[in-house]
């Protein structure tokens, strides 16, 4: 992952980097100042990842030795929310943030279902890989932040002012939908889908209709039917993510079309 | 043909060339609009008036309206102007007594039915009945929205869409909850639901349904991209089916500067720009509507105070009671 990111950034694609690392304020919880000085906190983040891995290992060990009740699997949420690394990844790379929640609840779900220990260990291994991947992403973001190549992380929401900014904002919001769903906050995820449609997509759909009406009707269906229904029907996180990825592919086309529209537009005066 | 509701004012529109230079500081609260077009207007005004320092706070229209009222309650005046895509939110602030009185020299620029003492509508969007001319002829379409419930026409609608809910609110105000509830039940039993109103227009064009309910610009934009699209627009008369809702602006502080800023928004250049680029209906006398819409004097929108459309709660309750939502 790190190599892939490096090669992209080395190609001078700073705007692409900004799209990958999306420094958005978290929707809930306080964000510490550390997120705007991540390089100075990398040792702390590394210790925290090791601490989380140890704590989760303890849960699985207890499960193996003493059974479901003694494992106290419900503490996975407290463990994750205890660390500053939580907001470092949430504000910089929402897709991995979502995967971490998915991994945490994957372990909890297996323990709650009294699954074989081998199955729980398999979930644990996936989570550990995701956590190391997340640490790599934060390390890379810290590197570019130190070079002033990333915008400062906003602690309040910033409104997009152009159609292309709006598309980027929609894309980030959809990542957050997956993250909130992975956190098992379905109502929050559904509200986010609804608000994104009403307050973001509706603002750009008019311009898109002339260029590609079918694209707009497809997106309307995704926003109003497909994605809310996937959440309501308790589909897996991977299935919800898959819907979001399809939407993001269509948003890329929307982005290209909106760039064309802006080029063609006449001045006001 | 003309109607008393949409009578034109006698004033000619103003050009920005005739307006005074804007000098000083203004803070504008901007409710979300047409995906950047309002921003383009503001950029253009700023560039034309280099001695104007314009600070913009952006946000959801209802949230900004609440902020303005909360600030007033706390004795703080941060915003000089409030420009919102939804006139209902403007109405709430106006009812709170916060809009400055607009001079007749400004309100006279607007069509007479859109003249309000302390806020100014900027552009409108009209409720229409898009229909497929291969499946239904214009003379078979009733000019009453209520009568649609009694026809054999195959209908399409998007009841979850916010503009539909504003239209329904207008129907409640005009006809009452009982009539509106019965209409909803009848339509719900026969109409095909779509996720959004473009979906309705597209379904009409494909011939999936004969006729639908939608804001005007979906059809105009579709036809702009696909001139041979098999869809036409019909309009009801004197009822909510032909409601013209509007974006609006209000001055919150005294003085010439906020008022003159509003004049820029009502200038023929800005009105023409929004008609051309956003397909919105200009509400200033003498400005051409977007192609494909009859002149406003030939339409018969209902005589409704737009600021009364802000409270959707009773409408949503009725929609739930009738099983629509």
Interface residues (C-beta under 8 A of the other chain):
Chain A: X159 X161 X162 X163 X166 X198 X199 X203 X204 X205 X206 X207 X209 X210 X211 X212 X213 X214 X216 X217 X220 X221 X223 X224 X225 X262 X265 X266 X267 X268 X269
Chain B: X16 X32 X33 X34 X35 X36 X39 X40 X41 X43 X44 X45 X48 X58 X59 X60 X160 X162 X194 X195 X196 X198 X199 X202 X217 X218 X221 X222 X224 X225 X226 X269 X270 X273 X276 X277 X278 X279
